[in-house]
Amino acid sequence: MSTPPTQKRQRSYRFVPFVLFFVISVFLFVGGVAALLYFLFSEYSGVRNIWILLCGAPAILIVLAFIVVFNLYLRFGKPLEDFFNTINAVEAGDLSARVPENNSDMFSDLIKRFNKMVGELERAEQQRRNLTADIAHELRTPLHIIQGNLEGIQDGVYRPTPEHISATLDETHLLTRLVGDLQTLSLAETGQLPLHPTLFLLADLIADLTLSFSAQAASLGIDLQTHIADKNQQINADYDRLDQVLSNLISNALRHTPQGGTITIRTERPQDTQYAVRIIVADTGSGIAPEDLPFIFDRFWRGDRSRSERAHSGLGLAIAKQLIHAHGGTINAHSEPGNGTSFTIELPPSLLQS
C-alpha cells in the first residue's frame, strides 16, 4: 500500500524542528566552550592566539558534537522515525506494516510489543473477512436447497410428499442451529452470555455423558472409558454449558476414531498449575495435522477442507473455547497425526466447593 504524498510531506516536516534545535544547541555549545577555553588559556597558560581558540577548538568540538548528534539520531531519531512511519501506515489501513526490530536496542521491547499488537490486529481483520465469507458459504447451501425444493413443488416438478417436506424441514433445522450457534458464540465472545451456576458432582456430569454416548460408541465399535480422580468432587458451574462443551468434544472424537479405538474421559487434580480441576478427553483417532492445530478453535474451522460434511457448522470448538473462558478456565489441544487427539480443560479454584 503506497503512502499518500501528504503524509510523506508531514513526515519530512516533522523532523525540521528537531534539526533546528540540534543545530542551535551545537552552536551555543561550541561558542560557550570556546569562550571558556579562551579565558582559561589566557589566564593560566599565557596562550593568546585567539585564532587557534576560535577556529581550532570549535572545529574539534563541532566534529565531536556531530558524532554525538549522529549517534543520538541512530539510537533515538531513526527508531522513532520508523515508529512514526509505521503508525501512519497502520492508520492508513496497512496492517502488514511493521517497525524494523534491528535499529535500536533502546526501543527493542517497545517495538516488539507494537509489532505484536499490529499482528493481532491484522489477524483479527483477516478473521473478520473470513467470517463473512464463511457465513455466506454456510447459509448458501441450505437456502439453495430450500429454494429449489419449494420452487420444484410450486412448478409441479416435485409433489409435496412427506419426503420432500421433511428434506426442506431438515434444512431449516440446520439454518436454525447455525444461527443459534452464531448467537451463542457472539454473546460468549462479548462476555454477555448468561451462566447459571449450580452445585453438582463432577462425577455425575461424566456419568451422564457416558450414558448419552455409550450406545453410539458401542455401535461404532469404540470403547468409551472414564477415570475419575475424586468421585466426591463438587464444582459450582453451569452444568448445561459444561455438558455442551464435553458433548462436543466426545462427538468429535467419535467421528474421528476408527472401529476398535478408545475414547477416554479423565479428571485430575492438577498440582503444577494455578487451576484446580482438569478434565481430559482423549481418543486414539486419526489426529490433527500440525499445521491445522493452531486454528482448530477458530470459527468455521473443519478438518474436511471440502466442507462436504454438513451436519456440523464448524462452530463447536470455537463455542467450547468461549464457554470455558466464561468459567475462567482454559482449553487446549494436543495431537499427533495417527496417534489421536487430547483436549485438556482446566477450571479455576473459584469453582470448587468443599
N, C-alpha and C positions, 0 to 999 in steps of 0.2 A: 504494500500500500504506500503510495507516494505521499510525501509531506507537502502540504499547501505552501505556496510562496510566502503568504502572510506569516505563517508560523516560523518559516526559516528566517525572515527578517526579524521577527520578535526574538528568536534565539540569539541572533547576531547582536542586536541592540542590548540584550540583557546583560552582556559582559562588558559593555563600554564603561559604565560607572566603576566597575572593579578595576579595569585597566587604568583609568584616570586616577583612581585612588592610589594604586600601587606606584604610578609614575611620580605623583606629587609627594608621596611618602618617601620615595627613594631620594628625590632631590632635597627635601628637607633634611633627611638623614645625612646625606653626603655633605650638605652645607654645614650642618651643625658639627659633624665630626671634623671637617676641615678646619673650621674656626677653632675648635678645641685643640687640635693638634698644633695649629699655628701659635696659639698662646702658650702651650706647653713647651714647644721647642724654643720659642723666643725667650722664655723666662729662664729655662734651666740648661739648655744646650748651646745657646748662642747662635743657633741656626736662624738666619734671617732671610733665606731665599724664599720669598713669598711665592715665586712661580712653581717651585717644587711642591709647596704645600697646596697651592690652589689647583695645580694640574696633575701632579703625580698622585697625591693621596686620594683626591676624588676619583681619579681613573681606576685606581685599585679598588676603592670602595664601590664604585659602580659595577665593576666586574663581580665583586663579592655579592652585592645586592641582587644583581641579575641571576646569579647562581641560586641564591636563596629564594627569589621570587619564582624562578623556573621550577625549583624543587617543590615549592608550595603549590604551584599550579598542577604539577604532576600528581601530588599527593591529595590535593583537595579540589582544585579547579576542574581538572579533566573528569574525575569521577562524578562531580556534581553536574557538570555539563552533560555527560552521558545519562545521568539520572533524570535531569530535566527533559532531555530529548525523548527518553523512553516514556516518561509521564505524558508528554504531549502526544506521542504516538498512541498510547493507550486511550487517552482522552478522545482522540480522533477515531477510535474504533479498532485499532490494530492490536489485538490481544496476543499476537505472536511476538511482539516486541519484548526484548529482554535487555537488561543492563549488563554489559560485559563484566565478568567477575574477576578478571585478571589485572585490573587497572589500579586498584588501591587496597592495601591491607587494612587501612584505616576504616573503610566503609564495607569491608567484605561481608560482615554479618548482616548489615542493613540491606546490602544488595541481594544477598541470598534470600532473605525474608521477602523482599519486594518481588523478586522473580518467582518465588514460590506462590505468592499471593496472585500474581498475574496468571501463573499457570493454572491455579484453581479456577480463576475467572474464565479462562479460555476453555477449560474442561466443562465448567457449568454451562457455558454458552453452547458448546457442542452438544451437550446432553439435552439442552432445551430444543435445539434444532432436531436432534434425533427423536425426541419425544413427540414432536409434532408429526414427523414422518411416520413414526411407529403407530401412533393413534389412528392416523388416516389409513394406514395399512390394515390394522386390526378391524376397523369399522367397515372398510370397503367390502370385504368378502361376505360377511353375513348380510349386509344391506343389499348386495347384488343378488344373493340367493333369495332373500325375502321378496325383492322387487321382481325377480324372474318368476318365482312361483305365483305371485299374485297376478302378474300380467298374463302368465300362461292360463290361469283359471279364468281371468276376465276375457281372454280371447278365445276360449274354448279349447285350447291346446291341452290343458290338463283338466281333469274332472276334480271337483272339490271332495276328493276322497279323504278318509281319515289319515292315510299315509302322507299325502301332500300337506294337509293341515298340520299334522304332527311335525313334519320336517320344518315347516315355516315357524312353528311354535318353538322348536328347539333353537333356531337361530335367534329368536327374540330373547330366549333364556340366556344365550351366550352374550348377547348385547347387554342385557341387564346385569349379568355377572361382571362384565368388563367395566361398565360404568360404575358399579358398586365398588370394585377393586380400586379404580382410579380415585373415587371419592375417599375411600379409606386411606389410601396412600397419601393423598393431598392433605388430609386432616392430620395424619401422623407426622408428616414432614414439617408442618407448621406448628406442631405441638398443641393442636386443638382437638385431638381425638380423645373423647372421654373414656376413662378407665373406671372399672367398677371392681375394686379390690375386695376380695373375700378371703377369709382364713380357711385353708384347706391343706390336706396332707399331699405332699408331692407324690407319694407312692400311689395315692388314689388317682391322680391325673395320669400317671404312667399306666396304671391298670386299665383305666377307661380307654386309653389309646390302643393298648394291646388288644383289648376286646373288640374294638372297632375295626382293626386291620387284620386280625388273626385269620378270618375267613378268606380274605383276599390274598394274604400271604400264602396260606395253605394251598389255594387253588393255583398259585404260580409256582409252587414247589420251593418256597423261600422260608427259611427258618427265622422266625421273629423272636428275639431274646430280650430279656430285661435283667438289669443288675442294679439294685437299689442299695445305696450305701447306708442310708438311715431311713427305715420304714416309718419312723415316728416324726420325721422332719416336716414341720409346718411352714408354709410361707403365706404371706399376705399380698396377693397379687390378683390380677384379673384372670380368672380361671378360663373363661371363654377365649380370651386373646392368646394366652399361652397354649391352649388346646389348638387354636388355629395355626400358630407357628409350628408346633411339633407335628400336627397333622400334615402340613405342607411338606415338611422335611421327610416324613415317613412315606408320603405319597410319591415324592420324587425318588426316594431310594427304591421303592417297589418298581418304578418304571425303568430303572437303570441297573437293577440287579438280576442276573440270569437265574435260571432254574438251578436249584441246589446251593444257591448263595445264602448269605446270612445278613440280617439286619439286627443291630444291637442298640438298645436304648439303655443308657447307663447314667446314673447320677453319682456325683462325688462331692466331697467337702474339700475344696482346694486349699492348700497350705502355702502356696507360693505366689498368690496374687491378693489383691485387695478385695476380691469378690468372695462370697460365702457359699454360693451354690453353683455347681457346674452340671450341666446336662449335655450329654454327648449322644448324637445319633450317627452311627457308623454303619456302612454297608460294604460288601465285597463286590461291588459292581464294576462298571467299566471305567469309572473315574472321570476326571475333568482334565482337559489339556492345560498345561502350564500357562499358555498364552491367553486362555479364557478365564482362568481362576480369578484374576483381579476384577473381572467385570460381572461376576455371577449375581451380585446384589443390585445391579443396575436395572432400571425399568425395561421391560420387554426383552431382557436377555434370554436367549434359548440356546441350548446345545444343538438343536435342529436348525441349521442355518437356512434351510429351505422353508421353514415355518409350515410344514405340511401337517404337523400335529396341532389341531385347533381346539382341543378340549381344554387347554390351559392358556391363560392370557400372557404368561411370561412376567407377571407382576408378583407372584407368590413370594419369592425370596426378597424382593425389594420391600414388600409389606412386612415380612418377617423381621427384617433388619430394623425397620422403624418401630415395630411393636416392642421389640426387645429394648431398643433405645428409650422408648417411652417408659419402660420399667426401670431405667437407669443401668441396664446391663449391656453386654456386648455379645455379638455373634460372629464367629469366624469359621472359615472352611479350610480344610487340608485335604489334598487329593493327589494321587499319582495315577496316571493312566494305566489301567489294567489291575490296579491294586485297591480300588474302591475310594470312597469319599467319607470324610467325617466332618460333621458340623458340631461346633462347640459353643454352647450358650453359657454365659456366666452372669449371675444375678448378684446384686449388692447386698450387704448385710442389713440394709434398711427394710428388706422384705422378710427377714427372718422373724419368727415368733417362737420364743422359748416356752 
